[in-house]
Amino acid sequence: MIYSLTTKYAVIALIELASHPGPVPVRKIAEARNIPPHFLAKLIPPLVRAGILSSTRGKNGGVSFARDPGEVSIADVIRVLEGDGYFRECVFELDRCDGDPSCPLHDVWDPLRDEITRFLTETKIKHVADKLATVKET
């Protein structure tokens, strides 16, 4: 599993957003994390449609979490931006992997892919934001 720049920017932006209360302008998030603002702005609508973010317009507008960031996993973000098939990708083939036991790498890759998927599913945005805040304080 290789993460696209789109996914990396989205996860980084959500981690930044989790450390701010209330709506935050996309431009402010982009500046804080060195993400091109126009690129980040394109990532917001799918996350809003998925119910991860909410967006408000106007002078005090911006984006905020529609759900508790302690319940939003990195896997949730990946599913929105990359699709469910992402978790069936094989690093050794161009096609999606359906866990074919006749594949010579099945016994090696499948357990590893499952462990990565488990980690991404269990790792919540708020947890990562809190960890980063702790590291910055020391």
C-alpha positions as CSV (number, residue, x, y, z in Angstrom):
1,M,0.0,0.0,0.0
2,I,1.5,3.3,-1.1
3,Y,-0.2,6.5,-0.1
4,S,-1.1,9.0,-2.7
5,L,-0.3,12.7,-2.2
6,T,-4.0,13.3,-2.0
7,T,-4.4,10.9,0.9
8,K,-1.3,12.3,2.7
9,Y,-2.5,15.8,2.4
10,A,-6.0,14.9,3.6
11,V,-4.7,13.0,6.7
12,I,-2.3,15.8,7.5
13,A,-5.0,18.4,7.1
14,L,-7.4,16.5,9.3
15,I,-4.8,16.1,12.0
16,E,-4.2,19.8,11.9
17,L,-8.0,20.5,12.0
18,A,-8.4,18.2,15.0
19,S,-6.2,20.5,17.1
20,H,-8.5,23.5,16.5
21,P,-12.0,24.1,17.9
22,G,-14.8,25.3,15.6
23,P,-14.7,26.0,11.9
24,V,-11.2,26.7,10.5
25,P,-10.6,28.3,7.1
26,V,-9.1,25.9,4.6
27,R,-6.4,28.5,3.8
28,K,-5.3,28.5,7.5
29,I,-5.0,24.7,7.6
30,A,-3.1,24.7,4.3
31,E,-0.6,27.3,5.5
32,A,-0.1,25.5,8.8
33,R,0.9,22.3,7.1
34,N,2.4,23.5,3.8
35,I,-0.3,22.1,1.7
36,P,-1.2,23.9,-1.6
37,P,-4.6,25.7,-0.7
38,H,-6.2,24.9,-4.0
39,F,-5.3,21.3,-3.7
40,L,-6.7,21.1,-0.2
41,A,-9.9,22.9,-1.2
42,K,-10.5,20.0,-3.7
43,L,-10.3,17.4,-0.9
44,I,-12.9,19.0,1.3
45,P,-16.1,18.2,-0.8
46,P,-15.7,14.4,-0.7
47,L,-14.9,14.5,3.0
48,V,-18.1,16.6,3.6
49,R,-20.2,14.2,1.4
50,A,-18.8,11.3,3.5
51,G,-19.9,13.0,6.7
52,I,-16.4,13.4,8.1
53,L,-16.3,17.1,7.7
54,S,-18.9,19.9,7.6
55,S,-18.3,23.2,5.8
56,T,-19.7,26.6,6.5
57,R,-19.5,29.7,4.4
58,G,-19.1,33.3,5.3
59,K,-16.9,35.5,7.4
60,N,-16.5,33.0,10.3
61,G,-16.8,30.0,8.0
62,G,-14.4,27.1,7.3
63,V,-14.4,23.4,7.9
64,S,-14.9,21.4,11.1
65,F,-15.5,17.8,11.9
66,A,-19.0,16.5,11.4
67,R,-18.1,13.6,13.6
68,D,-15.9,13.3,16.6
69,P,-12.3,13.1,15.3
70,G,-11.8,10.4,17.9
71,E,-14.1,8.2,15.9
72,V,-12.6,9.0,12.4
73,S,-9.9,6.6,11.4
74,I,-7.2,7.0,8.8
75,A,-8.9,4.1,7.0
76,D,-12.1,6.1,6.8
77,V,-10.2,8.9,5.0
78,I,-8.5,6.5,2.7
79,R,-11.8,4.9,1.8
80,V,-13.3,8.3,0.9
81,L,-10.4,9.3,-1.3
82,E,-9.1,6.1,-2.7
83,G,-12.1,3.8,-2.5
84,D,-12.6,0.4,-0.8
85,G,-10.5,-1.3,-3.4
86,Y,-7.4,0.4,-2.0
87,F,-7.3,-2.2,0.8
88,R,-7.1,-5.0,-1.7
89,E,-4.2,-3.5,-3.6
90,C,-1.2,-5.7,-4.2
91,V,2.3,-4.1,-4.3
92,F,3.4,-6.8,-6.7
93,E,0.7,-6.6,-9.3
94,L,-1.1,-3.9,-11.2
95,D,-4.5,-5.5,-10.6
96,R,-6.5,-5.6,-7.4
97,C,-5.6,-8.6,-5.2
98,D,-8.5,-10.8,-4.1
99,G,-6.3,-13.0,-1.9
100,D,-5.7,-15.7,-4.5
101,P,-3.9,-18.5,-2.6
102,S,-2.2,-19.6,-5.9
103,C,-0.2,-16.3,-5.9
104,P,3.3,-17.1,-4.8
105,L,3.3,-14.1,-2.5
106,H,-0.1,-14.7,-0.9
107,D,1.3,-16.1,2.3
108,V,3.6,-13.1,2.7
109,W,1.5,-10.1,1.5
110,D,-2.0,-11.0,2.7
111,P,-1.2,-11.1,6.4
112,L,0.9,-7.9,6.1
113,R,-1.8,-6.1,4.2
114,D,-4.4,-7.2,6.8
115,E,-2.2,-5.9,9.6
116,I,-1.7,-2.5,7.9
117,T,-5.5,-2.3,7.3
118,R,-6.1,-3.1,10.9
119,F,-3.7,-0.4,12.0
120,L,-5.2,2.2,9.7
121,T,-8.7,1.3,11.0
122,E,-7.8,1.5,14.6
123,T,-5.8,4.7,14.3
124,K,-8.0,7.7,14.9
125,I,-7.3,11.2,13.7
126,K,-7.7,12.7,17.2
127,H,-5.2,10.2,18.7
128,V,-2.6,11.2,16.1
129,A,-3.2,14.9,16.7
130,D,-2.9,14.4,20.4
131,K,0.4,12.5,20.0
132,L,1.8,15.2,17.8
133,A,0.8,17.9,20.3
134,T,2.6,16.0,23.1
135,V,5.7,15.7,21.0
136,K,5.7,19.4,20.1
137,E,5.4,20.3,23.8
138,T,8.6,18.4,24.8
